[in-house]
Amino acid sequence: MVHVIDHPLIQHKLAYIRDVNTGPKEFRELVDEVATLMAYEVTRNMPLEEVIIQTPLAKAKCKMISGKKLALVPILRAGLGMVDGILKLIPHARVGHIGMYRDPESLKPVSYYGKLPPDIQERDVIIIDPMLATGGSAAAAVDFLKERGATSIKLMCLIAAPEGIRFFEGRHPDVDIYVAAVDEKLNEHSYIVPGLGDAGDRLFGTK
């Protein structure tokens, strides 16, 4: 299932992220802020348990998060730009990394690195990548996680293309997708239109 997070603050900041005149410093800050805001919705269904807390005046019945612990897994390199924003809300989450690049000829994902928390099968996992374009890298990342025992997985992106959503849902219908926007299409080079360009290059000032 696709969840489009259309909060006004997210949409406002996303407009600046898309703007070609936004430089790397501002781009990084905005992506960080949007990741924090999106994390509220991505974690909305985390289970709670009742606990007793001693306030300065009396005992109080309160609710705290229960159940599995979290793991954040950015797809390198662009996914790194969203990690710190989420960690501001969930500082005790473990962070794994999956390295992939798109082969310029075949346009298929090529994996070159993978490092996960040793108890990944016991954690709720959020895969992080700013762009869901063809869907190949995200689907391969879920394959990587499932092969290592992960069963509770979500995908968090800034922008998705309809083609990428269809491909990803065809491969992993059990994984929910959280995005700030679903754009028009992919162009002939498999870039999202209107999109925001290459997220990694804009985050790190590279070409």
Buried (B, 14 or more C-beta within 10 A) or exposed (E): EBBEBEBEEBEEBBEBBBEEEBEEEBBBBBBBBBBBBBBEBBBEEEEEEEEEEEEEEEEEEEEEEEEBBBBBBBBBBBBBBBBBBBBEBBEEBBBBBBBBBBEEEEEEBEBEEBEBBEEBBBBBBBBBBBBBBBBBBBBBBBBBBBEEEBBBBBBBBBBBBBBBBEBBBEBBEEBBBBBBBBBEEBEEEBBBEEBBBBBBBBBBEEE
